[in-house]
Amino acid sequence: MLAYWRNYFPIVFGAFLVVAFASSAPKLAANEFEVAQTEAASQYLQKLIKNQELLQKAKKRLIEVDTDVLPEIQGAIRELRTEQEKLMKSLETTVEAIQLSTDGQHSQQLNRIRVAMRQLVGLTPPGPTADIPVQQLLLKLGVDPVLAASESNWCECLSEIAHERRSDGGFVTLDGENFPALQPLPPPPIPADNKQLLYTEDDPATPYNDIGFPRKDDPKVQLGMLLFFDARLSGDNSVACSTCHAPDQGWGLNSAISRGYPGTSHWRNSHTAMNSAYMWKLFWAGSAKALEPQGKSANTGLSGNGKTDMMEERIRQCPDYVRMFKEIFGTRIPLLDDAWRAIGAFERTLIQPDTPFDRYMMGDKSALNDSQVRGLALFQGKAKCIKCHNGPMFTDQKYHNLGIPQQESFLKDPIQQITHRFQYFSKGSTEDAYRNGKHDLGLYFVSKRKEDIGKFRTQPLRYLEYTPPYMHNGVFDTLEEVVDFYNDGGRENWTEYTFGIDNKSKRMEKLNLTDKEKADLVDFLRSLSGEEVGDLTSWGSEQTPPKLPDPMAFVYRGETYIGNPIPVVNMEADVEQRKVPEKVTWSLVDGPEGMSIDPATGRVTWHNAQPPAESLKVGRELPITITIRSTTSKGVTADQTLLVTVYLSKPPGLNFQTTSK
């Protein structure tokens, strides 16, 4: 319903203004010329409304019709756009004439007309939301504003409506088809309901070429950085976003299959979080449309298994978090939805636009060596990579079945099979598929269309030098293996012999690349990464991971305080090694007299808790810092900090006495 009103609000608003503007004509017009011009403006606006209605219908038809009907509807759209431009020009000229004749007395009404006419053609459309940022994203990528104003499904038609797309990069024509040209990375789209501070041209602190990009010193971004690394946003307090998106592993995981919540395993490869700000189809099957819902889905799903009330309460127990949330979002206590917004804001600063490729495209022809230049030509020519890997992010964000071979561990690892079959169950697959399924069905889990079995979203190619292994199941360890796979035209079509569905992409064909050509292509792919972003220095943190806010416990004087540590989990990349629980011993580094710690569990106990002498001296409660240390069987140590405040007063007595009437 919301999407419906977003599409048609400009039309309804414009119709209202036609009536309002026409009814005010006697007040506006001081002579016959103004009356005539006012009437003409009303008629032009009415024609624009009709034109926009026809465009809406045409766009909807373009999404629904078969391929053979596309040219006819595309022609109709071109005619409507031409008519729209003429109407806009006539209406603008008429409004200017009225404005000149009225000496600016009615500028407010005229401005409203201008707003209406510009909204009708998508030049000032309502901003995107954190749930659906597609419109602003398309504008950033150079899509015509009218086309960008439609729903996310419209993105699927970009290659079919190439003639409508406006971009400095233009298009590359290959085998009679047009594909969005490769381009330098522009600033990312920022959702209207999750604003961020941007680097500006007049700010001396703006780094070179960062104008328009989100600032890393934005308080919201720095809060999101802390939350990204905070395991309190999970079920058992042990898994953070950074657990599966580690800075030193390309902001992903360098294991074939991503880890899951302790005791489980994922069944797909972990995406990199780097440059994810530009994606409107997140996860391998595009089940999230923006970073905010993606973060929530990951932290409450298989990866994090977090419960909303528990995660929210944990961050509310940290005084520093309470202060930051209040300063940034204006809430008295932290809200979990704001946590997802902060994490999304941080992830929109995880960008690497300074690559040899970007510098080459911006005019530095020495940025690529001879081999990489030849690889670029192959990428857009003989190798045909650009058919799916196009635009600034090197992805069409569409879904394809490439004939990717199975990951051996997927069939052998019982934990992966258990969690994968739960996917069958939770996504509403049939009982037969649940009992006999041995394959990752990909997009089918989202769409429930058999023709989508085995399809996955085209992976972006930026930053890929740091994100092996590759493909949705991590089956290829090197870029050389990936190029060999495409050069062979993919592998056998398992969807056909398993399900009788021949949906392997027709773009997969033998390329007949020579060894030298394959080497040049790999060299070019390496130019898309730039320097590795492995620490948090530019975000203001002196360490990676950052120092997180400490939780604060409160206890009355004389009571017993019990504190528990954040669990230490096995972080081995190898799936088999990760199944073995991490053996840890705990010790108390610093704490008040009388406090003890259980070496096996890390539980801290303090009987007869008493406020520190300083509290008694100044007459107010002061927090006490407790430091504990974990030591693994391999000798790896890590310190954790607990905070406790002891009230100066003893606990209040409970009065169960009732008064009679």
C-alpha positions as CSV (number, residue, x, y, z in Angstrom):
1,M,0.0,0.0,0.0
2,L,2.9,2.3,0.9
3,A,4.6,1.6,-2.4
4,Y,1.3,2.3,-4.3
5,W,1.0,5.8,-2.7
6,R,4.6,6.6,-3.3
7,N,4.1,6.0,-7.0
8,Y,0.9,7.9,-7.4
9,F,1.2,10.7,-4.8
10,P,2.7,13.1,-7.4
11,I,-0.3,12.4,-9.7
12,V,-2.8,13.0,-6.9
13,F,-0.9,16.0,-5.7
14,G,-0.7,17.4,-9.2
15,A,-4.4,17.0,-9.8
16,F,-5.1,18.8,-6.6
17,L,-2.9,21.7,-7.7
18,V,-4.7,21.9,-11.0
19,V,-7.9,22.6,-9.2
20,A,-6.3,24.9,-6.6
21,F,-4.3,26.8,-9.2
22,A,-7.3,27.3,-11.5
23,S,-9.5,28.4,-8.6
24,S,-7.0,31.0,-7.7
25,A,-6.9,32.4,-11.2
26,P,-9.1,35.4,-10.5
27,K,-6.8,36.4,-7.6
28,L,-3.7,35.7,-9.5
29,A,-4.6,37.4,-12.8
30,A,-4.7,41.2,-13.0
31,N,-5.5,41.2,-16.7
32,E,-6.7,38.9,-19.5
33,F,-3.1,37.8,-20.4
34,E,-2.6,36.4,-16.9
35,V,-6.0,34.6,-17.1
36,A,-5.1,33.0,-20.4
37,Q,-1.7,32.0,-19.2
38,T,-3.1,30.5,-16.0
39,E,-5.6,28.5,-18.0
40,A,-2.8,27.3,-20.3
41,A,-0.7,26.2,-17.3
42,S,-3.6,24.2,-15.9
43,Q,-4.1,22.5,-19.2
44,Y,-0.4,21.6,-19.5
45,L,-0.4,20.2,-16.0
46,Q,-3.5,18.1,-16.7
47,K,-1.7,16.7,-19.8
48,L,1.4,16.0,-17.7
49,I,-0.8,14.0,-15.2
50,K,-2.3,12.0,-18.1
51,N,1.2,11.4,-19.5
52,Q,2.5,10.2,-16.2
53,E,-0.4,7.8,-15.8
54,L,0.3,6.3,-19.2
55,L,4.0,6.0,-18.3
56,Q,3.2,4.2,-15.1
57,K,1.1,1.7,-17.1
58,A,3.7,1.3,-19.7
59,K,6.4,0.6,-17.1
60,K,4.2,-2.0,-15.4
61,R,3.5,-3.7,-18.7
62,L,7.2,-3.7,-19.5
63,I,7.9,-5.8,-16.4
64,E,5.0,-8.2,-17.1
65,V,5.1,-8.9,-20.9
66,D,7.1,-11.4,-22.9
67,T,10.3,-10.5,-24.6
68,D,8.8,-10.3,-28.1
69,V,6.5,-7.5,-27.0
70,L,9.2,-5.4,-25.4
71,P,10.1,-3.3,-28.5
72,E,6.6,-2.1,-28.9
73,I,6.3,-0.9,-25.3
74,Q,9.8,0.5,-25.4
75,G,8.7,2.6,-28.4
76,A,5.6,3.8,-26.5
77,I,7.8,4.8,-23.6
78,R,10.1,6.9,-25.8
79,E,7.1,8.7,-27.4
80,L,5.6,9.4,-23.9
81,R,9.0,10.7,-22.7
82,T,9.3,13.0,-25.8
83,E,5.8,14.3,-25.2
84,Q,6.6,14.8,-21.5
85,E,9.7,16.9,-22.3
86,K,7.6,19.1,-24.6
87,L,4.9,19.6,-22.0
88,M,7.4,20.4,-19.3
89,K,9.1,23.0,-21.5
90,S,5.7,24.6,-22.4
91,L,4.6,24.6,-18.8
92,E,7.9,26.1,-17.5
93,T,7.7,28.9,-20.1
94,T,4.1,29.6,-19.1
95,V,4.8,29.7,-15.4
96,E,7.8,32.1,-16.0
97,A,5.6,34.4,-18.1
98,I,3.0,34.5,-15.2
99,Q,5.7,35.1,-12.7
100,L,7.1,38.1,-14.7
101,S,3.6,39.6,-15.1
102,T,2.7,39.4,-11.4
103,D,5.8,41.0,-10.0
104,G,6.5,38.1,-7.7
105,Q,3.3,38.5,-5.7
106,H,2.3,34.9,-6.2
107,S,5.7,33.2,-6.1
108,Q,4.5,30.7,-3.5
109,Q,1.7,29.4,-5.6
110,L,3.9,29.3,-8.7
111,N,6.6,27.4,-6.7
112,R,4.0,24.8,-5.8
113,I,3.2,24.3,-9.4
114,R,6.8,23.9,-10.2
115,V,7.2,21.3,-7.5
116,A,4.2,19.4,-8.8
117,M,5.4,19.4,-12.4
118,R,8.9,18.2,-11.3
119,Q,7.5,15.5,-9.1
120,L,5.4,14.3,-11.9
121,V,8.5,13.5,-14.0
122,G,10.5,12.2,-11.1
123,L,13.0,15.1,-10.9
124,T,12.2,15.6,-7.2
125,P,10.8,12.3,-6.1
126,P,10.3,11.3,-2.5
127,G,13.5,10.0,-1.0
128,P,14.1,6.3,-0.5
129,T,13.8,4.6,2.8
130,A,16.2,2.2,4.6
131,D,14.0,-0.6,3.4
132,I,13.9,0.3,-0.2
133,P,16.8,2.5,-1.2
134,V,16.5,1.6,-4.9
135,Q,15.4,4.9,-6.3
136,Q,18.3,7.0,-5.0
137,L,20.7,4.2,-5.8
138,L,19.7,4.2,-9.5
139,L,20.0,8.0,-9.6
140,K,23.5,7.7,-8.3
141,L,24.3,5.1,-11.0
142,G,23.0,7.4,-13.7
143,V,19.6,6.0,-14.4
144,D,17.0,8.3,-15.9
145,P,15.0,9.9,-12.9
146,V,11.7,8.8,-14.3
147,L,12.8,5.2,-14.5
148,A,14.4,5.4,-11.0
149,A,11.1,6.5,-9.5
150,S,9.6,3.0,-9.9
151,E,9.8,-0.1,-7.8
152,S,12.8,-2.4,-7.3
153,N,11.6,-4.9,-9.9
154,W,12.2,-2.1,-12.5
155,C,15.9,-2.7,-11.9
156,E,15.5,-6.1,-13.6
157,C,14.7,-4.3,-16.8
158,L,17.8,-2.0,-17.0
159,S,19.4,-4.1,-19.7
160,E,16.2,-4.2,-21.8
161,I,15.7,-0.4,-21.6
162,A,19.3,0.6,-22.2
163,H,18.2,3.4,-24.5
164,E,16.4,5.1,-21.6
165,R,19.4,5.1,-19.3
166,R,21.4,8.3,-18.9
167,S,25.0,7.9,-17.8
168,D,28.4,9.5,-18.5
169,G,29.7,6.0,-18.9
170,G,27.2,5.1,-21.5
171,F,26.9,1.5,-22.7
172,V,29.1,-1.2,-24.1
173,T,27.6,-3.1,-27.0
174,L,28.5,-6.8,-27.3
175,D,26.8,-9.4,-29.5
176,G,24.1,-6.9,-30.4
177,E,23.2,-6.2,-26.7
178,N,23.8,-3.0,-24.7
179,F,25.3,-3.3,-21.2
180,P,26.0,-0.6,-18.7
181,A,29.6,0.6,-19.0
182,L,32.2,0.1,-16.3
183,Q,32.6,3.2,-14.2
184,P,34.5,4.6,-11.2
185,L,32.7,4.2,-7.9
186,P,30.4,7.2,-7.2
187,P,29.4,8.2,-3.6
188,P,26.9,5.7,-2.2
189,P,23.2,6.3,-1.8
190,I,22.1,7.4,1.6
191,P,18.5,6.5,2.7
192,A,16.3,9.4,3.6
193,D,15.3,7.8,7.0
194,N,19.0,7.2,7.9
195,K,20.8,10.4,7.1
196,Q,24.6,10.6,7.4
197,L,27.2,13.4,7.4
198,L,29.0,13.7,4.1
199,Y,32.3,15.1,3.1
200,T,31.8,18.5,1.3
201,E,33.9,20.5,-1.1
202,D,34.3,23.4,1.3
203,D,35.5,21.3,4.2
204,P,39.3,21.4,4.5
205,A,39.2,18.0,6.3
206,T,37.7,16.3,3.2
207,P,40.2,13.7,1.8
208,Y,41.1,13.8,-1.8
209,N,38.3,12.6,-4.1
210,D,36.0,11.9,-1.1
211,I,33.5,14.7,-1.8
212,G,30.0,13.4,-1.4
213,F,31.1,10.2,0.5
214,P,29.8,9.6,4.0
215,R,32.1,10.8,6.8
216,K,33.9,8.3,9.0
217,D,33.9,10.7,12.0
218,D,30.1,10.9,12.0
219,P,28.9,10.0,15.5
220,K,26.3,7.6,14.1
221,V,29.0,5.9,12.0
222,Q,31.3,5.5,15.0
223,L,28.4,4.0,17.1
224,G,27.7,1.6,14.2
225,M,31.4,0.6,14.2
226,L,31.2,-0.4,17.8
227,L,28.0,-2.3,17.3
228,F,29.4,-4.1,14.2
229,F,32.1,-5.6,16.5
230,D,29.9,-6.2,19.5
231,A,28.9,-9.8,20.2
232,R,26.1,-8.6,22.5
233,L,24.0,-8.4,19.4
234,S,23.6,-12.2,19.2
235,G,22.0,-15.1,21.0
236,D,24.7,-16.3,23.4
237,N,26.8,-13.1,23.5
238,S,29.5,-14.6,21.3
239,V,28.9,-13.7,17.7
240,A,29.2,-10.2,16.2
241,C,28.8,-8.9,12.6
242,S,32.6,-9.0,12.5
243,T,32.7,-12.7,13.3
244,C,31.6,-13.5,9.7
245,H,32.8,-10.2,8.2
246,A,36.4,-9.9,9.6
247,P,38.5,-6.9,8.5
248,D,41.6,-9.2,8.1
249,Q,39.7,-11.6,5.8
250,G,38.4,-9.0,3.3
251,W,35.5,-8.1,5.6
252,G,34.2,-11.6,4.9
253,L,35.5,-15.0,5.8
254,N,38.3,-16.8,3.9
255,S,36.6,-20.2,4.4
256,A,34.5,-21.9,1.7
257,I,31.4,-21.9,4.0
258,S,30.7,-19.2,6.5
259,R,30.4,-20.1,10.1
260,G,27.1,-19.9,11.9
261,Y,25.8,-19.6,15.4
262,P,27.8,-21.8,17.8
263,G,26.8,-25.4,17.2
264,T,25.7,-24.7,13.7
265,S,27.2,-24.0,10.3
266,H,26.1,-21.9,7.4
267,W,25.8,-23.5,4.0
268,R,27.0,-20.5,1.8
269,N,30.1,-18.4,1.5
270,S,30.3,-15.2,3.4
271,H,29.9,-12.0,1.4
272,T,32.3,-9.1,1.9
273,A,30.8,-6.1,3.7
274,M,33.1,-3.8,1.7
275,N,31.2,-1.7,-0.9
276,S,27.9,-3.4,0.1
277,A,26.4,0.2,0.4
278,Y,25.8,0.0,-3.4
279,M,23.8,-3.2,-3.4
280,W,20.0,-3.3,-3.3
281,K,19.9,-7.1,-3.4
282,L,21.8,-8.4,-0.3
283,F,22.5,-12.1,0.5
284,W,23.1,-14.6,-2.3
285,A,19.3,-14.8,-3.1
286,G,18.6,-11.0,-2.7
287,S,16.3,-11.6,0.3
288,A,17.2,-8.2,1.9
289,K,16.9,-4.9,0.0
290,A,19.1,-2.6,2.2
291,L,21.7,-2.8,4.9
292,E,19.4,-2.1,7.8
293,P,17.0,-5.1,7.3
294,Q,20.1,-7.2,6.2
295,G,21.7,-6.6,9.6
296,K,18.6,-7.5,11.5
297,S,18.1,-10.6,9.5
298,A,21.7,-11.8,10.0
299,N,21.8,-11.1,13.7
300,T,18.4,-12.8,14.5
301,G,18.8,-15.6,12.0
302,L,21.2,-18.6,11.7
303,S,24.3,-16.5,12.0
304,G,23.4,-14.7,15.2
305,N,20.3,-16.3,16.7
306,G,19.7,-13.2,18.7
307,K,16.4,-12.5,20.5
308,T,15.3,-8.9,20.2
309,D,14.5,-8.2,23.8
310,M,17.7,-9.8,25.0
311,M,20.0,-7.9,22.6
312,E,18.2,-4.6,23.3
313,E,18.6,-5.1,27.1
314,R,22.3,-5.9,26.8
315,I,23.1,-2.6,25.0
316,R,20.9,-0.7,27.5
317,Q,23.1,-2.0,30.3
318,C,26.1,-0.1,28.9
319,P,26.1,3.5,30.1
320,D,28.2,4.6,27.1
321,Y,25.7,3.1,24.7
322,V,22.8,4.8,26.5
323,R,24.6,8.1,26.2
324,M,25.5,7.7,22.5
325,F,22.0,6.5,21.4
326,K,20.5,9.5,23.2
327,E,22.9,12.0,21.5
328,I,22.4,10.5,18.1
329,F,18.8,9.3,18.0
330,G,17.3,11.3,20.8
331,T,15.9,8.3,22.7
332,R,16.0,7.9,26.4
333,I,17.1,4.3,26.1
334,P,18.6,2.5,23.1
335,L,16.2,0.9,20.6
336,L,17.3,-2.1,18.6
337,D,16.0,-0.7,15.3
338,D,18.3,2.3,15.8
339,A,21.2,-0.2,16.3
340,W,20.6,-1.6,12.8
341,R,20.5,2.0,11.4
342,A,23.9,2.8,13.1
343,I,25.4,-0.4,11.7
344,G,24.1,0.4,8.2
345,A,25.6,3.9,8.5
346,F,29.0,2.3,9.4
347,E,28.8,-0.2,6.5
348,R,28.1,2.7,4.1
349,T,31.6,4.0,5.0
350,L,33.2,0.6,4.2
351,I,34.1,1.7,0.7
352,Q,37.2,1.4,-1.4
353,P,37.0,3.8,-4.4
354,D,40.7,4.2,-4.7
355,T,41.7,1.3,-7.0
356,P,44.0,1.2,-10.0
357,F,40.9,0.7,-12.2
358,D,39.1,3.8,-10.7
359,R,42.2,5.9,-11.2
360,Y,42.5,4.7,-14.8
361,M,38.9,5.5,-15.5
362,M,39.3,9.0,-14.1
363,G,42.2,9.8,-16.5
364,D,45.3,8.3,-15.0
365,K,46.3,6.0,-17.8
366,S,49.4,4.9,-16.0
367,A,47.3,3.3,-13.2
368,L,46.9,0.0,-15.2
369,N,49.9,-1.9,-16.6
370,D,49.9,-3.3,-20.2
371,S,48.6,-6.7,-19.0
372,Q,45.7,-5.1,-17.1
373,V,44.7,-2.9,-20.1
374,R,44.6,-6.0,-22.3
375,G,42.5,-7.7,-19.5
376,L,40.1,-4.8,-19.6
377,A,39.6,-5.2,-23.3
378,L,39.1,-8.9,-22.8
379,F,36.6,-8.3,-20.0
380,Q,34.5,-6.1,-22.3
381,G,35.1,-8.2,-25.4
382,K,36.2,-11.8,-26.0
383,A,35.7,-13.0,-22.4
384,K,32.2,-11.4,-22.3
385,C,32.4,-10.8,-18.5
386,I,30.6,-7.5,-18.9
387,K,27.4,-9.2,-19.9
388,C,26.8,-9.9,-16.2
389,H,29.5,-7.9,-14.4
390,N,28.8,-4.3,-15.5
391,G,28.3,-0.8,-14.1
392,P,30.3,0.7,-11.2
393,M,29.9,-2.4,-9.0
394,F,30.6,-4.9,-11.8
395,T,27.3,-6.7,-11.2
396,D,23.9,-6.6,-12.9
397,Q,22.4,-7.8,-9.6
398,K,20.4,-10.4,-11.5
399,Y,20.2,-14.1,-10.9
400,H,21.8,-16.8,-12.9
401,N,22.5,-20.6,-12.8
402,L,26.1,-21.0,-14.0
403,G,26.5,-24.7,-13.5
404,I,28.7,-24.3,-10.4
405,P,30.0,-27.6,-9.0
406,Q,29.0,-28.8,-5.6
407,Q,31.1,-28.0,-2.5
408,E,32.3,-31.4,-1.2
409,S,32.0,-30.4,2.5
410,F,28.4,-29.5,1.8
411,L,27.5,-33.1,1.1
412,K,29.8,-34.6,3.8
413,D,29.3,-32.3,6.8
414,P,26.2,-33.3,8.8
415,I,26.0,-29.8,10.5
416,Q,25.9,-28.1,7.2
417,Q,23.2,-30.5,6.0
418,I,21.2,-30.0,9.1
419,T,21.2,-26.2,8.9
420,H,20.6,-26.4,5.1
421,R,17.6,-28.7,5.6
422,F,16.2,-26.3,8.1
423,Q,16.4,-23.7,5.3
424,Y,14.1,-26.0,3.3
425,F,11.7,-26.3,6.2
426,S,11.7,-22.6,7.2
427,K,11.3,-21.3,3.7
428,G,8.2,-23.5,3.1
429,S,9.6,-26.1,0.6
430,T,7.7,-29.3,0.0
431,E,8.2,-32.3,2.2
432,D,9.7,-34.3,-0.7
433,A,12.3,-31.5,-1.3
434,Y,13.0,-31.4,2.5
435,R,13.6,-35.2,2.7
436,N,15.6,-35.6,-0.6
437,G,17.2,-32.2,-1.1
438,K,21.0,-32.3,-1.5
439,H,21.4,-29.0,-3.3
440,D,21.3,-25.3,-2.4
441,L,18.2,-24.2,-4.3
442,G,19.3,-20.6,-4.3
443,L,16.7,-18.0,-5.5
444,Y,13.9,-20.7,-5.3
445,F,13.9,-20.3,-1.5
446,V,12.7,-16.7,-2.0
447,S,10.6,-16.9,-5.2
448,K,9.2,-20.5,-4.9
449,R,9.4,-20.7,-8.7
450,K,11.0,-23.9,-10.0
451,E,12.7,-22.0,-12.9
452,D,14.7,-20.2,-10.2
453,I,16.3,-23.3,-8.7
454,G,20.1,-23.0,-8.7
455,K,20.2,-19.3,-9.5
456,F,22.2,-16.9,-7.4
457,R,22.8,-13.1,-7.6
458,T,25.8,-12.0,-9.7
459,Q,28.6,-11.3,-7.3
460,P,30.3,-7.8,-7.4
461,L,34.0,-8.0,-8.4
462,R,35.4,-5.1,-6.4
463,Y,37.8,-6.0,-3.5
464,L,37.8,-9.6,-4.7
465,E,41.6,-10.0,-4.2
466,Y,41.0,-10.2,-0.5
467,T,37.8,-12.3,-0.4
468,P,38.7,-15.8,-1.6
469,P,37.3,-18.4,-1.9
470,Y,34.8,-17.6,-4.6
471,M,31.2,-18.5,-5.7
472,H,28.2,-18.9,-3.4
473,N,29.7,-22.2,-2.0
474,G,33.4,-21.1,-2.0
475,V,34.3,-23.9,-4.4
476,F,37.1,-22.0,-6.1
477,D,40.1,-20.9,-4.2
478,T,41.9,-18.7,-6.8
479,L,41.0,-16.2,-9.5
480,E,42.8,-18.5,-12.0
481,E,40.3,-21.3,-11.1
482,V,37.4,-18.9,-11.6
483,V,38.6,-17.8,-15.0
484,D,39.2,-21.5,-16.1
485,F,35.6,-22.2,-15.0
486,Y,34.1,-19.5,-17.2
487,N,36.5,-20.3,-20.1
488,D,35.1,-23.9,-20.1
489,G,31.5,-22.5,-20.2
490,G,30.8,-23.6,-16.7
491,R,30.1,-27.2,-15.6
492,E,27.2,-29.6,-16.0
493,N,23.7,-28.4,-15.4
494,W,22.7,-30.2,-12.2
495,T,19.2,-28.6,-12.2
496,E,18.5,-30.5,-15.5
497,Y,19.5,-33.9,-14.4
498,T,18.2,-33.5,-10.8
499,F,14.9,-31.6,-11.4
500,G,14.4,-31.7,-15.2
501,I,14.8,-27.9,-15.4
502,D,17.2,-26.6,-18.1
503,N,17.8,-23.1,-16.7
504,K,21.5,-22.8,-17.0
505,S,22.4,-19.3,-18.2
506,K,22.7,-19.1,-22.0
507,R,25.6,-16.7,-21.4
508,M,27.7,-19.6,-20.2
509,E,29.6,-20.7,-23.3
510,K,33.2,-21.8,-24.1
511,L,35.4,-18.7,-24.5
512,N,38.6,-20.3,-26.0
513,L,40.9,-17.9,-24.2
514,T,44.6,-18.6,-24.5
515,D,46.8,-18.9,-21.4
516,K,48.2,-15.4,-22.0
517,E,44.7,-14.0,-22.3
518,K,43.6,-15.7,-19.1
519,A,46.6,-14.3,-17.2
520,D,45.8,-10.8,-18.6
521,L,42.2,-11.2,-17.4
522,V,43.3,-12.2,-13.9
523,D,45.7,-9.2,-13.8
524,F,42.8,-6.9,-14.6
525,L,40.6,-8.4,-11.9
526,R,43.3,-7.7,-9.4
527,S,43.1,-4.0,-10.3
528,L,39.6,-3.8,-8.8
529,S,40.7,-4.1,-5.2
530,G,43.0,-1.3,-4.2
531,E,44.8,-1.2,-0.8
532,E,43.4,-3.5,1.8
533,V,41.3,-1.8,4.6
534,G,42.5,-3.9,7.6
535,D,42.2,-1.6,10.6
536,L,40.0,1.1,12.0
537,T,42.4,3.9,12.3
538,S,40.5,6.1,9.8
539,W,37.3,5.6,12.0
540,G,39.2,7.0,15.0
541,S,39.8,3.6,16.8
542,E,43.4,2.9,17.9
543,Q,42.8,-0.8,17.9
544,T,41.0,-3.5,15.8
545,P,38.6,-4.7,17.1
546,P,37.7,-1.4,18.9
547,K,37.4,-1.1,22.6
548,L,33.7,-1.7,23.3
549,P,31.6,-0.1,26.0
550,D,31.5,-2.0,29.3
551,P,28.2,-3.2,30.8
552,M,27.2,-1.8,34.1
553,A,25.7,-3.9,36.8
554,F,24.1,-2.5,39.9
555,V,23.9,-4.2,43.3
556,Y,22.8,-3.0,46.8
557,R,25.3,-2.8,49.6
558,G,25.7,-6.2,51.3
559,E,24.2,-8.2,48.5
560,T,26.0,-10.8,46.3
561,Y,27.2,-9.7,42.8
562,I,27.6,-12.3,40.1
563,G,29.1,-11.4,36.7
564,N,29.5,-13.5,33.6
565,P,32.1,-13.0,30.8
566,I,31.5,-12.9,27.0
567,P,32.0,-16.6,25.9
568,V,35.2,-17.4,24.0
569,V,34.3,-19.4,20.8
570,N,36.5,-21.4,18.4
571,M,37.3,-19.0,15.5
572,E,39.1,-21.5,13.3
573,A,38.3,-21.1,9.6
574,D,38.3,-24.9,9.1
575,V,34.8,-26.3,9.6
576,E,36.1,-29.5,11.2
577,Q,38.4,-27.7,13.7
578,R,35.6,-25.3,14.5
579,K,33.4,-28.1,15.8
580,V,35.8,-28.7,18.7
581,P,34.8,-26.4,21.6
582,E,37.5,-23.9,22.6
583,K,39.1,-24.9,25.9
584,V,39.5,-21.8,28.1
585,T,40.7,-21.1,31.6
586,W,39.8,-17.9,33.4
587,S,41.6,-15.8,36.0
588,L,40.9,-12.6,37.9
589,V,43.3,-9.8,37.0
590,D,41.9,-7.0,39.1
591,G,38.9,-6.7,41.4
592,P,37.8,-5.7,44.9
593,E,38.8,-7.7,47.9
594,G,36.7,-10.8,48.5
595,M,35.9,-11.4,44.8
596,S,36.5,-14.8,43.2
597,I,36.3,-16.4,39.8
598,D,35.5,-19.9,38.5
599,P,38.4,-20.9,36.3
600,A,36.2,-23.1,34.1
601,T,33.3,-20.7,33.4
602,G,34.7,-17.3,34.2
603,R,31.8,-16.5,36.5
604,V,32.7,-13.8,39.0
605,T,31.2,-13.9,42.5
606,W,31.4,-11.2,45.2
607,H,29.7,-11.8,48.5
608,N,28.8,-8.9,50.7
609,A,29.5,-6.3,48.0
610,Q,30.6,-3.0,49.4
611,P,31.0,0.5,47.8
612,P,34.6,1.7,47.4
613,A,36.1,4.0,49.9
614,E,36.0,6.9,47.4
615,S,32.2,6.5,47.1
616,L,31.8,6.9,50.8
617,K,34.1,9.9,50.8
618,V,32.3,11.8,48.1
619,G,28.9,10.6,49.1
620,R,27.8,9.2,45.7
621,E,28.0,5.9,43.8
622,L,31.1,5.3,41.7
623,P,31.6,2.3,39.3
624,I,34.1,-0.4,40.2
625,T,36.1,-1.9,37.3
626,I,36.7,-5.7,37.3
627,T,39.3,-7.2,34.8
628,I,39.2,-10.9,34.0
629,R,41.4,-12.8,31.6
630,S,40.8,-15.8,29.3
631,T,43.6,-18.2,28.2
632,T,43.0,-20.7,25.5
633,S,44.7,-24.1,25.2
634,K,47.0,-22.5,22.6
635,G,48.1,-19.8,25.1
636,V,46.1,-17.0,23.5
637,T,45.0,-14.5,26.2
638,A,42.3,-11.8,26.1
639,D,41.1,-9.5,28.8
640,Q,37.5,-8.5,29.5
641,T,36.2,-5.7,31.7
642,L,33.1,-5.8,33.9
643,L,31.7,-2.7,35.7
644,V,29.6,-2.8,38.8
645,T,28.1,0.0,40.9
646,V,27.3,-0.7,44.6
647,Y,24.5,1.5,46.0
648,L,25.4,3.2,49.2
649,S,22.1,2.1,50.7
650,K,21.1,-1.3,51.7
651,P,18.3,-3.0,49.8
652,P,14.8,-1.7,50.7
653,G,12.7,-4.0,52.8
654,L,9.7,-5.7,51.3
655,N,6.4,-4.7,53.0
656,F,3.6,-7.2,52.4
657,Q,1.3,-5.6,54.9
658,T,-2.1,-4.5,53.4
659,T,-4.4,-1.9,54.8
660,S,-8.0,-2.7,55.4
661,K,-10.8,-0.5,54.3
